[in-house]
Amino acid sequence: MAKTIKASELPGMVGKEFEPSPWIEITQERVNLFADATNDHQFIHVDPEKAARTPFGGPIAHGFLSLSLLSYLNAQSAMVPEGLVMAVNYGSDKVRYLAPVKVGKRIRSRQKLLEAAEKRPGQWLTKTAVTVEIEGESTPALVAEILSMYIVR
């Protein structure tokens, strides 16, 4: 669960690893909806019968689907500054896809705050190392460094 802190405490949280997010299941419906939203209907994602004949043994989630879920997953266990007006995705410094997420598996995120700086009064830029774990698997789905801008009043 997200924890509220004073914005001025963010720099003191650098190096801290947060609690993992709750697990979320990657369903075929979610994958199909993502395929529709992005026009990426490659068979490995949307055709279970054809995907079963690949080395994956079935359909897998789009890498960008796993990445796109970070906004939701990370918000579940982040440190949130008091007086938050909004949080904005500011970009990613690194993203690496390490293992496919098979449909039916559950994923969650782990976060570690790497940097926090007030860029302008009330605007805090953070960099967070994120690992997306796949339940029951030793290799994570992805690792990334995510940038977020917190606007506080």
Backbone bond lengths (Angstrom), bond angles and torsions (degrees), N, CA, C in turn:
res aa  C-N    CA-C-N  psi(-1)  N-CA   C-N-CA  omega(-1)  CA-C   N-CA-C  phi
1 M - - - 1.454 - - 1.525 109.31 -
2 A 1.315 117.28 138.71 1.459 122.05 179.71 1.525 110.13 -60.65
3 K 1.340 115.70 145.56 1.458 121.93 -179.70 1.525 108.46 -120.10
4 T 1.324 117.17 133.95 1.458 122.14 -179.84 1.528 109.60 -91.16
5 I 1.338 114.85 132.60 1.464 121.68 176.80 1.527 108.27 -135.03
6 K 1.330 116.68 167.38 1.461 120.42 173.79 1.526 108.09 -71.61
7 A 1.324 116.65 140.73 1.464 120.80 -179.00 1.525 110.74 -56.14
8 S 1.314 117.26 -37.69 1.468 120.93 -179.42 1.533 112.29 -64.07
9 E 1.330 117.56 -15.24 1.466 121.41 178.58 1.532 112.61 -85.98
10 L 1.323 118.21 -10.71 1.470 121.00 -178.00 1.534 112.97 -55.10
11 P 1.353 119.27 -48.15 1.470 117.85 -179.68 1.537 112.97 -58.81
12 G 1.315 117.19 -31.34 1.458 120.84 178.33 1.520 113.55 -72.42
13 M 1.329 116.74 -11.15 1.468 121.43 179.39 1.533 111.89 -91.81
14 V 1.338 116.91 -5.52 1.464 120.27 179.79 1.528 108.73 -58.08
15 G 1.314 114.83 132.62 1.459 121.30 -178.20 1.517 113.47 93.38
16 K 1.333 116.86 -10.93 1.464 120.60 -178.84 1.525 110.44 -83.07
17 E 1.332 115.08 135.44 1.455 120.95 173.22 1.522 107.96 -96.36
18 F 1.317 116.40 131.88 1.456 121.77 -178.77 1.520 110.10 -87.65
19 E 1.311 115.91 166.08 1.456 121.40 174.27 1.527 108.38 -60.72
20 P 1.322 118.04 147.20 1.469 118.74 177.07 1.522 110.70 -67.17
21 S 1.309 115.38 154.74 1.467 120.34 176.23 1.520 108.86 -71.06
22 P 1.331 116.97 166.50 1.474 118.78 170.16 1.532 109.45 -65.53
23 W 1.320 115.90 158.67 1.465 121.37 175.69 1.528 109.92 -72.75
24 I 1.336 115.56 148.21 1.460 121.74 173.85 1.532 107.31 -133.50
25 E 1.332 115.87 134.37 1.463 120.14 -178.03 1.523 111.09 -83.49
26 I 1.316 114.47 138.30 1.461 120.81 174.69 1.528 106.94 -94.85
27 T 1.310 116.30 102.00 1.460 122.36 -177.82 1.524 110.23 -93.61
28 Q 1.319 115.81 161.49 1.463 119.89 175.81 1.524 110.15 -63.00
29 E 1.332 116.78 -36.62 1.468 119.72 178.36 1.529 110.85 -60.87
30 R 1.335 117.35 -43.57 1.468 120.64 179.49 1.539 109.72 -62.38
31 V 1.329 116.62 -43.81 1.462 121.11 179.78 1.531 110.14 -62.99
32 N 1.327 117.33 -43.32 1.466 120.78 179.80 1.524 111.49 -64.09
33 L 1.324 116.91 -41.68 1.466 120.13 178.24 1.524 110.91 -63.48
34 F 1.333 116.53 -40.16 1.463 120.07 177.02 1.522 110.57 -64.52
35 A 1.335 116.74 -41.02 1.464 120.67 177.35 1.530 110.50 -59.54
36 D 1.336 116.32 -42.75 1.461 120.21 178.24 1.529 111.35 -64.53
37 A 1.332 116.34 -40.98 1.466 120.08 -178.03 1.523 112.31 -67.61
38 T 1.323 117.31 -31.00 1.462 121.19 -174.96 1.525 114.29 -108.53
39 N 1.328 116.61 -2.34 1.468 121.96 -176.50 1.531 112.32 59.42
40 D 1.326 116.46 30.26 1.462 121.82 176.92 1.526 107.91 -109.74
41 H 1.320 115.64 89.89 1.467 121.60 -175.78 1.523 112.28 -105.41
42 Q 1.325 116.38 32.65 1.463 119.52 178.12 1.537 109.22 -54.98
43 F 1.323 116.33 137.48 1.466 121.10 -173.33 1.518 113.49 -55.73
44 I 1.324 117.61 -31.53 1.468 120.51 -177.14 1.537 111.75 -61.25
45 H 1.334 115.70 -18.88 1.465 120.91 179.41 1.529 112.65 -99.81
46 V 1.323 116.95 -38.88 1.465 119.50 -166.18 1.530 115.80 -115.89
47 D 1.314 118.46 -4.47 1.460 120.89 -179.08 1.531 109.23 -119.95
48 P 1.342 117.27 89.33 1.471 120.05 -176.30 1.528 113.95 -55.88
49 E 1.313 117.38 -36.85 1.465 120.24 -178.33 1.532 111.34 -65.83
50 K 1.314 116.66 -48.19 1.460 121.47 178.63 1.533 111.06 -68.38
51 A 1.331 115.99 -40.55 1.470 120.73 -179.39 1.522 111.60 -64.38
52 A 1.344 117.27 -27.88 1.469 121.42 179.36 1.527 111.32 -63.91
53 R 1.316 117.53 -22.16 1.464 121.62 -178.89 1.530 112.80 -91.15
54 T 1.323 117.31 8.02 1.464 121.15 177.95 1.530 109.29 -98.72
55 P 1.318 117.51 170.07 1.469 119.54 176.27 1.536 113.90 -59.69
56 F 1.347 117.55 -17.87 1.466 120.55 179.18 1.527 111.50 -78.56
57 G 1.319 117.69 -20.68 1.456 121.38 178.14 1.515 114.86 77.08
58 G 1.315 117.35 5.66 1.459 122.03 179.74 1.506 109.85 168.82
59 P 1.331 116.77 -179.60 1.470 120.04 -177.81 1.523 112.36 -68.69
60 I 1.318 114.34 149.09 1.463 121.82 177.34 1.526 109.36 -124.15
61 A 1.318 115.40 155.57 1.465 121.53 177.22 1.523 109.80 -71.91
62 H 1.302 115.94 150.27 1.456 121.43 170.49 1.531 107.67 -62.10
63 G 1.320 117.25 141.48 1.465 119.57 174.71 1.521 111.21 -58.72
64 F 1.334 116.53 -39.56 1.463 119.80 179.74 1.526 111.95 -68.58
65 L 1.323 118.53 -24.81 1.468 120.27 173.84 1.522 109.34 -65.03
66 S 1.322 116.62 -48.98 1.471 120.08 178.25 1.529 110.59 -58.04
67 L 1.332 116.10 -43.83 1.460 120.61 179.34 1.525 110.89 -63.60
68 S 1.323 117.06 -42.46 1.470 120.49 -177.12 1.528 112.29 -65.60
69 L 1.316 117.08 -24.74 1.463 120.37 179.67 1.531 112.99 -75.66
70 L 1.337 117.21 -7.65 1.463 119.19 -179.23 1.523 112.79 -62.85
71 S 1.321 117.53 -34.58 1.472 118.78 178.24 1.518 110.01 -56.75
72 Y 1.316 116.77 -46.05 1.465 121.25 179.12 1.525 111.44 -70.98
73 L 1.331 116.44 -52.08 1.468 119.88 -175.30 1.525 111.51 -60.71
74 N 1.319 117.24 -47.84 1.461 120.10 -177.25 1.526 112.33 -64.45
75 A 1.321 116.91 -34.53 1.469 120.10 179.97 1.523 111.86 -64.29
76 Q 1.324 117.49 -22.55 1.458 120.68 -177.52 1.526 112.69 -70.24
77 S 1.343 117.45 -24.65 1.466 119.18 -175.60 1.527 113.17 -136.01
78 A 1.306 117.30 19.98 1.467 121.65 -177.19 1.527 111.85 -78.66
79 M 1.324 114.27 166.42 1.458 122.07 167.94 1.527 105.43 -93.56
80 V 1.320 116.74 119.86 1.460 121.76 -174.16 1.526 108.94 -111.89
81 P 1.331 117.73 127.16 1.464 119.52 179.55 1.534 112.19 -69.38
82 E 1.340 115.13 141.32 1.470 120.50 174.68 1.519 109.31 -57.50
83 G 1.320 116.31 148.01 1.460 121.06 177.63 1.514 112.91 72.61
84 L 1.325 116.78 21.93 1.462 120.44 -178.40 1.526 110.39 -62.72
85 V 1.315 116.04 124.01 1.461 122.52 174.61 1.523 108.99 -89.29
86 M 1.334 114.86 -45.71 1.466 120.39 176.17 1.522 109.45 -165.41
87 A 1.315 113.80 157.44 1.465 121.59 172.14 1.525 106.40 -116.52
88 V 1.318 115.76 136.16 1.458 121.04 -176.26 1.528 108.77 -122.36
89 N 1.338 115.76 134.43 1.449 121.26 172.66 1.526 106.91 -66.76
90 Y 1.330 116.86 119.59 1.462 122.08 -175.65 1.526 112.07 -102.83
91 G 1.336 116.77 -8.52 1.458 120.06 177.29 1.516 111.97 133.75
92 S 1.323 114.19 -171.82 1.458 121.84 178.93 1.520 108.17 -137.33
93 D 1.318 116.75 134.77 1.456 119.56 176.09 1.521 111.40 -87.21
94 K 1.324 117.24 -36.56 1.465 120.97 -179.97 1.516 108.46 -143.65
95 V 1.315 115.83 139.81 1.462 121.49 171.97 1.526 106.64 -142.43
96 R 1.322 115.89 127.64 1.461 121.20 176.31 1.522 108.58 -134.10
97 Y 1.324 116.08 129.90 1.466 121.82 176.85 1.526 107.38 -95.04
98 L 1.313 117.30 118.47 1.454 121.88 -172.89 1.520 114.06 -104.35
99 A 1.336 117.58 -29.96 1.471 121.08 -179.37 1.520 109.06 -151.56
100 P 1.331 116.48 144.91 1.463 119.01 178.28 1.528 111.01 -72.40
101 V 1.319 115.11 149.49 1.465 121.38 174.94 1.522 107.10 -101.15
102 K 1.313 115.78 111.17 1.464 120.40 -179.93 1.525 109.77 -75.40
103 V 1.309 115.79 142.35 1.456 120.79 176.04 1.528 108.51 -56.51
104 G 1.327 115.37 135.41 1.460 121.68 -177.67 1.515 113.28 98.96
105 K 1.345 117.48 -15.24 1.459 121.46 177.64 1.524 109.88 -81.60
106 R 1.328 115.64 162.20 1.459 121.24 175.36 1.527 109.13 -112.75
107 I 1.330 115.24 145.33 1.458 121.79 178.34 1.524 109.67 -125.85
108 R 1.328 114.66 159.28 1.462 121.42 172.10 1.517 107.86 -150.67
109 S 1.330 115.92 164.92 1.467 119.61 179.29 1.521 110.48 -111.69
110 R 1.318 114.02 148.81 1.463 123.42 169.54 1.518 105.98 -120.53
111 Q 1.332 115.33 139.09 1.456 119.99 -176.21 1.520 111.21 -128.54
112 K 1.328 114.37 146.96 1.458 121.37 172.88 1.518 106.84 -137.30
113 L 1.318 116.80 123.21 1.461 120.93 -178.98 1.529 109.36 -72.24
114 L 1.330 116.00 123.09 1.466 121.49 -179.13 1.525 112.99 -98.19
115 E 1.336 116.40 -37.54 1.465 121.27 -177.39 1.517 109.23 -148.82
116 A 1.336 115.77 150.39 1.470 121.86 174.03 1.522 107.61 -153.02
117 A 1.327 115.84 123.32 1.463 120.14 -178.74 1.515 109.92 -145.43
118 E 1.334 115.60 139.75 1.456 120.66 174.85 1.526 107.17 -83.57
119 K 1.325 116.84 111.08 1.461 122.40 -176.64 1.527 111.93 -80.85
120 R 1.316 115.66 -38.20 1.468 124.50 174.41 1.511 105.33 -142.83
121 P 1.301 118.26 163.13 1.468 118.14 178.40 1.537 110.82 -55.08
122 G 1.323 115.06 123.82 1.456 120.82 178.63 1.516 115.12 80.36
123 Q 1.344 118.14 6.91 1.466 121.54 178.37 1.527 109.27 -124.94
124 W 1.327 114.76 108.85 1.463 122.22 -176.24 1.528 110.27 -108.85
125 L 1.339 115.88 122.20 1.456 121.63 176.65 1.529 108.25 -99.12
126 T 1.332 115.70 127.75 1.467 120.16 177.53 1.524 110.11 -121.62
127 K 1.318 114.65 151.60 1.464 121.93 171.16 1.518 106.19 -122.03
128 T 1.330 115.47 127.67 1.453 121.47 -176.55 1.520 109.93 -126.08
129 A 1.340 115.61 130.60 1.468 120.53 171.65 1.522 106.71 -80.74
130 V 1.327 116.11 128.33 1.458 121.30 -177.11 1.522 109.15 -125.77
131 T 1.309 114.75 135.82 1.465 122.16 172.75 1.512 107.17 -121.26
132 V 1.329 116.87 129.08 1.457 121.40 175.18 1.522 107.37 -100.67
133 E 1.320 114.64 111.91 1.457 121.06 -179.32 1.527 110.46 -89.18
134 I 1.329 115.09 148.85 1.458 122.16 173.80 1.523 106.25 -108.46
135 E 1.314 116.54 124.62 1.458 120.40 -177.23 1.535 110.71 -56.33
136 G 1.341 115.19 128.20 1.452 121.20 177.25 1.521 115.21 80.82
137 E 1.330 118.02 5.12 1.463 121.24 -178.67 1.527 109.26 -119.52
138 S 1.326 116.27 146.21 1.462 120.00 -178.28 1.529 112.71 -84.90
139 T 1.332 117.78 -26.02 1.463 121.39 179.52 1.521 109.25 -96.57
140 P 1.334 116.93 129.51 1.465 118.60 178.89 1.527 112.18 -70.51
141 A 1.321 114.92 158.74 1.462 121.06 176.42 1.518 110.49 -67.13
142 L 1.328 115.87 -43.16 1.462 119.84 -179.28 1.511 110.63 -158.89
143 V 1.320 114.04 159.77 1.458 122.76 169.80 1.522 106.62 -127.99
144 A 1.317 116.01 145.83 1.461 119.71 -177.47 1.518 110.40 -155.47
145 E 1.313 115.39 158.62 1.459 122.37 168.10 1.519 105.91 -113.95
146 I 1.323 115.62 114.58 1.456 122.52 -172.57 1.528 109.95 -108.00
147 L 1.314 115.83 134.52 1.471 122.28 177.86 1.533 108.92 -103.57
148 S 1.324 115.01 134.30 1.461 121.03 178.26 1.519 109.19 -133.14
149 M 1.324 115.67 142.90 1.464 121.58 174.27 1.516 107.74 -111.06
150 Y 1.320 115.80 120.80 1.460 121.79 176.38 1.522 108.30 -100.19
151 I 1.322 116.78 125.72 1.465 122.77 176.11 1.523 106.13 -104.21
152 V 1.332 116.18 118.67 1.464 121.62 -178.18 1.517 109.85 -122.28
153 R 1.330 113.52 155.11 1.475 117.12 176.35 1.499 109.58 -110.54
